[in-house]
Amino acid sequence: MDGQRDSSSERRLQSAAVFKAFLSKNSTKSNTNLYDHLTRLLLKVIDEQPHNAVDVIEDLSYAVKQDLFEDRQSNLRDLPQTTAAELLAEKQRLLFTQQEDAEQEDELIDPLPQSTYKPPPLVPKEAMGTGANKFVYYVCKEPGLPWVKLPSVSPAQITVARQIRKFFSGRLDSPVNSYPPFPGNEGNYLRAQIARISAGTQVSPQGFFQTGEEEGDEEDEAPRDSYDVNPDFEGISVAEMVESLSTWVHHIQHILQQGRCTWVNLAVKREEDQNEDGEAEETEEEPDEPEQEVGPPLLTPLSQDAEIFNTPPWTTKMSSTLTSQHAAAVLRSNLWPGAYAYACGKKFENIYVGWGLKDVGEGYSPPLPPLPQKEYPSGPEITEAQDPSVEEEQVLEEALDEQEAEQEELDDTDEGELLDDD
């Protein structure tokens, strides 16, 4: 019997130990356990001895948790006291605040100079179907993927694209980080490079296209941007096209330095330069009329292209020297590596496979930033005078003494004349 009692008591002790271990597990939401919480709850009931302990047991349990939370919050450090440096900075802050009395400020402080900088006028974009936007381009990253239409190009994008060199990442929406800043994303940069490559490398045999000029055309007429296929074109021999660049012509308009194919006069008064009465604001000097920029006309021979960095712009060769009767004339651009053209009889084609970068010679130097604008115009009213030397001060004092002596003599003479008259 004693042995059975000992074994049952051991089982009870083991069960109690397991049960206590279960109650001692910490909660996943708070750093406490049920055993400690029940202990604190029973102590609170014993201390307060409420009349209806069963009814308010939930409130007492919440209060125990709240007290534990407040005890932990009390462990936070107090805010540091205000230092002497902070007190001094608060007093000196008033020295840097703007005065409320505007009239007093005008009397004591000179007005700050106003900026006279005006941004250059924005060159307007060419309309769709004309100039650099004559054609619409679609791009595709991989065969089978949908085609994406590129936006039209602006003169500012072409101008900046001429000054930077950036490799393409293949993401049209990625930004173009460069100096000068490019006004657009990679899709706009791609469109600008396509316009530049097309204007410089799209060529055809001499006589394949004709401009259709008439005898009554005026000399100052805008440059033509269209051409027609010549039905009477009979073709040029391959040997002649390889030998002479005069047998090749450009059939895409040249892009001017303005970023357009047709020049626009930016000196014309804009609407924002007019006052409320609709009259143009008067300026000290009228701006000089800019000289109109004119590019080479359509169908200009390649022999007139200028060399850049002592490099001939074009290289010609025959596709095959073994079977010359079946060969084609091949033309390669040295300024835009990857641009080729070929012609054979009455057929020709242009193709470009490259990185989208122009040849810049041996090395590329990024453009320097512009000179900073002067803060104040130079003039005697703002130029600080140099301090005089000791000798100059002595000469000035002697001159002032002589002037005072002469003035006293004149005053004495005037008083003597007045006494004589009396």
C-alpha positions as CSV (number, residue, x, y, z in Angstrom):
1,M,0.0,0.0,0.0
2,D,2.8,2.4,0.8
3,G,4.4,1.7,-2.5
4,Q,1.2,2.5,-4.4
5,R,0.8,5.8,-2.5
6,D,4.4,6.8,-3.4
7,S,3.9,6.1,-7.1
8,S,0.6,8.0,-7.2
9,S,2.2,11.0,-5.5
10,E,5.1,10.9,-7.9
11,R,2.6,10.9,-10.8
12,R,0.8,13.9,-9.3
13,L,4.1,15.8,-8.9
14,Q,5.0,15.0,-12.5
15,S,1.6,16.1,-13.7
16,A,1.9,19.3,-11.7
17,A,5.4,20.0,-13.1
18,V,4.1,19.5,-16.7
19,F,1.1,21.7,-16.0
20,K,3.3,24.4,-14.5
21,A,5.7,24.2,-17.5
22,F,2.7,24.6,-19.8
23,L,1.5,27.7,-17.9
24,S,5.0,29.1,-17.9
25,K,5.3,29.3,-21.7
26,N,5.7,32.9,-22.8
27,S,3.1,34.5,-25.1
28,T,4.0,35.3,-28.7
29,K,2.4,38.8,-28.4
30,S,3.8,39.9,-25.0
31,N,6.8,38.9,-23.0
32,T,4.8,37.2,-20.2
33,N,3.2,33.9,-19.4
34,L,-0.1,32.7,-17.9
35,Y,1.5,31.4,-14.7
36,D,2.9,34.9,-13.8
37,H,-0.3,36.6,-14.9
38,L,-2.5,34.4,-12.7
39,T,-0.2,34.9,-9.8
40,R,-0.4,38.7,-10.1
41,L,-4.2,38.5,-10.6
42,L,-4.7,36.4,-7.4
43,L,-2.5,38.9,-5.4
44,K,-4.6,41.8,-6.8
45,V,-7.8,40.0,-5.7
46,I,-6.4,39.4,-2.3
47,D,-5.3,43.0,-1.9
48,E,-8.4,44.7,-3.1
49,Q,-11.0,42.0,-2.0
50,P,-13.8,43.1,-4.3
51,H,-17.4,42.1,-3.4
52,N,-18.1,40.6,-6.8
53,A,-14.8,39.2,-7.7
54,V,-16.3,36.7,-10.2
55,D,-18.0,39.4,-12.1
56,V,-15.0,41.8,-12.4
57,I,-12.3,39.1,-13.0
58,E,-12.0,40.2,-16.6
59,D,-11.5,43.8,-15.7
60,L,-9.0,42.9,-13.0
61,S,-7.1,40.8,-15.6
62,Y,-6.9,43.8,-18.0
63,A,-5.8,46.1,-15.2
64,V,-2.9,43.7,-14.4
65,K,-1.8,43.7,-18.0
66,Q,-2.1,47.5,-18.2
67,D,0.0,48.0,-15.0
68,L,2.7,45.7,-16.5
69,F,2.7,47.8,-19.7
70,E,3.0,51.1,-17.8
71,D,5.9,49.7,-15.7
72,R,7.8,48.9,-18.9
73,Q,7.1,52.3,-20.4
74,S,8.5,53.9,-17.3
75,N,11.9,52.4,-18.1
76,L,12.3,54.9,-20.9
77,R,14.9,57.6,-20.4
78,D,13.7,61.1,-19.7
79,L,14.2,63.9,-22.2
80,P,17.5,65.7,-21.7
81,Q,17.3,69.2,-20.2
82,T,17.8,72.1,-22.5
83,T,21.5,73.0,-22.8
84,A,23.1,76.4,-22.6
85,A,23.9,76.3,-26.4
86,E,20.3,75.6,-27.2
87,L,19.1,78.5,-25.1
88,L,21.6,80.8,-26.8
89,A,20.6,79.6,-30.2
90,E,16.9,80.4,-29.4
91,K,17.9,83.9,-28.4
92,Q,19.9,84.4,-31.6
93,R,17.2,83.1,-33.8
94,L,15.5,86.4,-33.7
95,L,18.5,88.0,-35.4
96,F,17.8,86.0,-38.5
97,T,14.1,86.5,-38.8
98,Q,12.6,89.0,-41.2
99,Q,11.3,92.2,-39.9
100,E,7.5,92.6,-40.0
101,D,7.6,96.3,-40.7
102,A,8.2,96.6,-44.4
103,E,8.6,100.4,-44.4
104,Q,11.3,100.2,-41.8
105,E,13.0,97.5,-43.8
106,D,13.0,99.7,-46.9
107,E,14.6,102.5,-45.0
108,L,17.4,100.5,-43.4
109,I,18.1,97.8,-46.0
110,D,18.9,98.3,-49.7
111,P,16.6,96.3,-52.0
112,L,18.1,93.1,-53.2
113,P,19.0,92.9,-56.9
114,Q,16.5,91.2,-59.1
115,S,17.6,88.5,-61.5
116,T,17.6,89.5,-65.2
117,Y,18.0,86.0,-66.5
118,K,15.5,84.9,-69.1
119,P,15.6,81.3,-70.3
120,P,16.1,81.0,-74.1
121,P,13.0,80.5,-76.1
122,L,11.9,77.0,-76.7
123,V,12.3,75.8,-80.2
124,P,9.0,74.4,-81.4
125,K,8.6,70.8,-82.4
126,E,8.1,69.9,-86.0
127,A,4.6,68.6,-86.9
128,M,4.0,65.0,-87.6
129,G,4.8,64.1,-91.2
130,T,7.4,66.9,-91.6
131,G,11.1,67.3,-90.9
132,A,12.5,65.0,-88.2
133,N,9.0,63.7,-87.5
134,K,8.3,62.8,-91.1
135,F,8.2,59.1,-90.2
136,V,6.8,57.1,-87.3
137,Y,8.9,54.4,-85.8
138,Y,8.0,51.2,-83.8
139,V,10.4,49.1,-81.8
140,C,10.4,45.5,-80.6
141,K,12.9,44.1,-78.0
142,E,12.5,40.4,-79.1
143,P,10.8,38.7,-82.0
144,G,7.3,37.8,-81.1
145,L,6.8,40.6,-78.5
146,P,4.4,43.5,-79.3
147,W,5.6,46.5,-81.1
148,V,5.8,49.8,-79.2
149,K,5.4,53.2,-80.9
150,L,8.1,55.7,-80.2
151,P,7.0,59.3,-79.5
152,S,7.8,62.2,-81.8
153,V,11.2,63.9,-81.3
154,S,11.7,67.5,-80.2
155,P,14.6,69.9,-81.1
156,A,15.8,70.0,-77.5
157,Q,16.1,66.2,-77.4
158,I,18.2,66.2,-80.7
159,T,20.4,69.0,-79.4
160,V,21.2,67.2,-76.1
161,A,21.6,63.9,-77.9
162,R,24.4,65.4,-79.9
163,Q,26.3,66.3,-76.7
164,I,26.1,63.0,-74.8
165,R,27.0,59.4,-75.3
166,K,24.9,56.8,-73.6
167,F,24.5,53.1,-74.2
168,F,20.9,51.7,-74.4
169,S,19.6,49.4,-71.6
170,G,16.6,48.1,-73.6
171,R,14.1,49.7,-71.2
172,L,12.2,52.5,-72.9
173,D,11.0,54.0,-69.6
174,S,14.4,54.1,-67.9
175,P,15.8,57.6,-67.2
176,V,18.8,59.0,-69.1
177,N,21.3,60.2,-66.5
178,S,23.7,62.6,-68.4
179,Y,25.1,66.1,-68.6
180,P,23.6,68.1,-70.1
181,P,20.4,66.7,-68.7
182,F,18.4,64.9,-71.4
183,P,14.7,66.0,-71.6
184,G,13.1,62.6,-71.6
185,N,13.6,58.9,-71.0
186,E,15.4,56.2,-73.0
187,G,12.5,56.0,-75.5
188,N,12.9,59.7,-76.4
189,Y,16.7,59.2,-76.6
190,L,16.3,56.3,-79.0
191,R,13.9,58.4,-81.2
192,A,16.5,61.2,-81.3
193,Q,19.3,58.8,-82.3
194,I,17.1,57.3,-85.0
195,A,16.4,60.8,-86.4
196,R,20.2,61.6,-86.4
197,I,21.2,58.3,-88.0
198,S,18.5,58.5,-90.7
199,A,19.4,62.1,-91.6
200,G,23.1,61.2,-92.0
201,T,23.1,57.7,-93.5
202,Q,19.9,57.3,-95.6
203,V,21.3,57.4,-99.2
204,S,20.3,56.3,-102.6
205,P,21.8,56.1,-106.1
206,Q,22.0,59.4,-108.1
207,G,18.9,59.8,-110.2
208,F,16.7,57.2,-108.4
209,F,14.7,60.1,-106.8
210,Q,13.8,63.5,-108.2
211,T,12.5,66.6,-106.4
212,G,10.1,67.6,-109.2
213,E,11.2,71.2,-109.3
214,E,9.3,73.5,-111.6
215,E,10.6,76.6,-113.5
216,G,8.4,79.1,-111.5
217,D,9.8,78.3,-108.1
218,E,11.2,81.2,-106.1
219,E,14.8,81.2,-104.8
220,D,13.8,82.0,-101.2
221,E,11.3,79.2,-101.0
222,A,11.5,76.8,-98.0
223,P,13.7,73.8,-98.7
224,R,11.9,70.8,-100.2
225,D,11.2,67.9,-97.9
226,S,9.7,65.5,-100.4
227,Y,10.7,63.7,-103.6
228,D,9.3,61.3,-106.2
229,V,10.7,58.2,-107.8
230,N,12.2,58.8,-111.2
231,P,10.5,56.5,-113.7
232,D,13.3,57.1,-116.2
233,F,16.1,55.8,-113.9
234,E,18.1,53.2,-115.7
235,G,20.6,52.4,-113.0
236,I,24.3,53.0,-112.5
237,S,27.0,50.4,-112.9
238,V,28.4,48.9,-109.8
239,A,32.0,49.8,-110.7
240,E,31.1,53.4,-111.1
241,M,29.2,53.5,-107.8
242,V,32.3,52.0,-106.0
243,E,34.7,54.4,-107.7
244,S,32.9,57.7,-107.1
245,L,30.8,59.0,-104.2
246,S,29.1,61.4,-106.5
247,T,26.9,58.6,-107.6
248,W,25.3,58.4,-104.2
249,V,23.0,61.1,-102.7
250,H,21.2,61.9,-99.4
251,H,17.4,61.6,-99.7
252,I,16.6,62.6,-96.1
253,Q,16.6,66.2,-94.9
254,H,19.7,67.4,-92.9
255,I,19.0,68.3,-89.3
256,L,20.2,71.9,-88.5
257,Q,22.0,73.0,-85.4
258,Q,18.6,74.2,-84.1
259,G,17.4,70.6,-83.9
260,R,15.0,71.0,-86.8
261,C,15.1,70.3,-90.5
262,T,13.4,73.7,-91.2
263,W,14.8,76.8,-89.6
264,V,12.4,78.9,-87.4
265,N,13.0,82.5,-86.4
266,L,13.0,82.7,-82.6
267,A,13.5,86.5,-82.5
268,V,9.8,87.1,-83.3
269,K,8.0,88.6,-80.3
270,R,6.3,85.9,-78.3
271,E,3.0,86.3,-76.5
272,E,4.6,86.2,-73.0
273,D,6.9,89.1,-74.0
274,Q,3.8,91.4,-74.4
275,N,2.2,93.5,-71.7
276,E,-1.4,93.6,-70.7
277,D,-2.3,96.1,-73.5
278,G,-1.0,93.7,-76.1
279,E,2.1,95.9,-76.9
280,A,5.6,94.5,-76.8
281,E,7.7,95.5,-73.9
282,E,10.4,98.0,-74.6
283,T,14.0,96.8,-74.3
284,E,17.2,98.7,-74.1
285,E,18.5,97.2,-77.3
286,E,16.7,95.4,-80.0
287,P,18.1,91.9,-80.6
288,D,19.9,91.4,-83.8
289,E,18.1,89.5,-86.5
290,P,19.6,86.0,-86.4
291,E,21.0,84.7,-89.6
292,Q,18.9,82.0,-91.2
293,E,20.5,78.6,-91.1
294,V,20.2,76.6,-94.3
295,G,21.2,73.0,-94.7
296,P,22.2,71.2,-97.8
297,P,19.2,70.5,-100.1
298,L,17.8,67.1,-100.8
299,L,19.6,64.7,-103.1
300,T,23.0,66.3,-102.3
301,P,25.9,64.0,-103.5
302,L,28.0,62.3,-100.8
303,S,31.1,63.7,-102.3
304,Q,30.2,67.0,-100.6
305,D,30.2,65.5,-97.1
306,A,32.9,67.0,-94.9
307,E,35.5,64.9,-93.1
308,I,35.4,64.7,-89.3
309,F,38.4,64.0,-87.2
310,N,40.4,63.5,-90.4
311,T,38.2,60.5,-91.2
312,P,36.5,60.2,-94.6
313,P,32.8,59.9,-94.0
314,W,32.2,57.0,-96.4
315,T,34.0,53.9,-97.6
316,T,32.9,52.0,-100.7
317,K,33.7,48.5,-101.9
318,M,32.4,45.7,-104.1
319,S,30.6,42.8,-102.4
320,S,32.6,40.3,-104.4
321,T,35.6,40.5,-106.7
322,L,35.4,37.0,-107.9
323,T,32.0,37.3,-109.6
324,S,32.0,41.0,-110.4
325,Q,29.1,40.6,-112.8
326,H,26.9,39.6,-109.9
327,A,28.4,41.9,-107.3
328,A,26.7,44.8,-105.6
329,A,28.2,48.2,-104.6
330,V,28.4,48.4,-100.8
331,L,28.7,51.8,-99.0
332,R,29.7,52.0,-95.3
333,S,29.4,55.0,-93.0
334,N,32.5,55.8,-91.0
335,L,30.8,58.4,-88.9
336,W,27.9,56.1,-87.8
337,P,29.5,52.6,-87.5
338,G,26.9,50.0,-88.4
339,A,25.2,52.0,-91.2
340,Y,25.4,50.4,-94.6
341,A,23.8,50.8,-98.0
342,Y,24.0,48.6,-101.1
343,A,22.9,49.1,-104.7
344,C,22.8,46.9,-107.7
345,G,21.1,48.0,-110.9
346,K,17.8,49.7,-110.0
347,K,17.7,48.3,-106.5
348,F,19.2,49.7,-103.3
349,E,18.6,49.4,-99.5
350,N,19.8,51.0,-96.3
351,I,20.4,49.1,-93.0
352,Y,21.8,49.9,-89.6
353,V,23.1,47.4,-87.0
354,G,25.0,49.2,-84.3
355,W,25.1,50.7,-80.8
356,G,23.4,53.9,-81.7
357,L,26.6,56.0,-81.1
358,K,28.4,58.3,-83.5
359,D,32.2,58.1,-84.0
360,V,33.9,60.9,-82.0
361,G,37.5,60.1,-82.9
362,E,40.2,59.0,-80.6
363,G,38.5,60.0,-77.3
364,Y,35.4,61.6,-76.0
365,S,35.4,64.6,-73.7
366,P,32.1,65.6,-72.0
367,P,31.0,69.2,-72.5
368,L,32.0,71.6,-69.8
369,P,29.4,73.4,-67.7
370,P,28.6,76.9,-68.7
371,L,30.2,79.8,-66.9
372,P,28.4,81.0,-63.8
373,Q,26.3,84.1,-64.2
374,K,27.6,87.3,-62.6
375,E,25.6,88.2,-59.4
376,Y,25.9,92.0,-59.8
377,P,26.7,94.1,-62.8
378,S,30.1,95.9,-62.5
379,G,29.9,99.6,-61.8
380,P,31.3,102.4,-59.6
381,E,28.3,102.4,-57.3
382,I,28.9,98.8,-56.1
383,T,32.7,98.6,-56.6
384,E,34.5,98.8,-53.4
385,A,37.2,101.5,-53.4
386,Q,40.7,100.8,-52.2
387,D,42.0,102.4,-49.0
388,P,44.2,105.5,-49.5
389,S,47.8,105.5,-48.4
390,V,49.3,107.8,-45.7
391,E,50.7,110.2,-48.3
392,E,47.4,110.4,-50.1
393,E,45.6,111.2,-46.8
394,Q,48.1,114.0,-46.1
395,V,47.6,115.6,-49.5
396,L,43.9,115.4,-49.1
397,E,44.0,117.1,-45.7
398,E,46.2,119.9,-47.0
399,A,43.8,120.4,-49.9
400,L,40.8,120.6,-47.5
401,D,42.7,123.1,-45.3
402,E,43.4,125.3,-48.3
403,Q,39.7,125.2,-49.3
404,E,38.6,126.2,-45.8
405,A,41.1,129.1,-45.7
406,E,39.9,130.4,-49.1
407,Q,36.3,130.2,-47.9
408,E,37.1,132.2,-44.8
409,E,38.8,134.9,-46.8
410,L,35.7,135.2,-49.1
411,D,33.4,135.4,-46.0
412,D,35.6,138.2,-44.5
413,T,35.6,140.2,-47.8
414,D,31.8,139.9,-48.1
415,E,31.3,141.2,-44.6
416,G,33.7,144.3,-45.2
417,E,31.7,145.2,-48.3
418,L,28.5,145.1,-46.4
419,L,29.9,147.5,-43.7
420,D,31.1,150.0,-46.3
421,D,27.6,150.1,-47.9
422,D,26.1,151.0,-44.6
